[in-house]
Amino acid sequence: MTDDDDFPAAAPAFAAHFTDAVYSDPDGEFAPFGTDEGFDMLYEWADRRDELDSNTTVADLVEQSGFSDVVSRLETQEGPGIPAPGGQVDAATITIGAGFTLLRLTGHIDEAGRKNTLKALDVLINRYDSPAELLRQRADLQSWTG
C-alpha cells in the first residue's frame, strides 16, 4: 500500500468522509483504485479534471472512458468460476472505479451514479462473500450526504 499522497489530490469533501485506507490502496483487489480499471480511470480523469464539474455523472465517466453500456451488465448474472471478460464482475469493477473517481476528484456523485455504484458493490460483495473492504465502501457510500 502507498501513502495517499501518491494519488491525485482528493476533493476536501471526499477526504473528510472516505478516510479508510482502502481509498489509498493501489494494490487491493477490492479497493476502488486497486484494480487496473479503477486505477486507470482515476489517473485518466485526474489528468482531465478540468472537464469535470457539478453536473458530471458516473455514467459520463463510464461512457467517456470507453466503457459504454457497462452499467446494463450489472444485471446480467454470472455463474460461479472465473468471471467472463466484459461480464457482470467487470461491469461492477468499472462502475465502482467510476463512482469513486468522481467522488475523489469532485466531492460529488449523482444519485443515479450513487445507486449504480452501490449496486456494483453489492454484486462483488455477494460474489466474493462480503470482503471487509467492499463492506466499508458500501457503508461509506450509503452514509454519504455530500
Summary of the structure (lengths in Angstrom):
residues: 146
radius of gyration: 13.9
end to end distance: 27.2
largest distance: 41.1
contacts: 462
relative contact order: 0.18
helix: 60%
strand: 0%
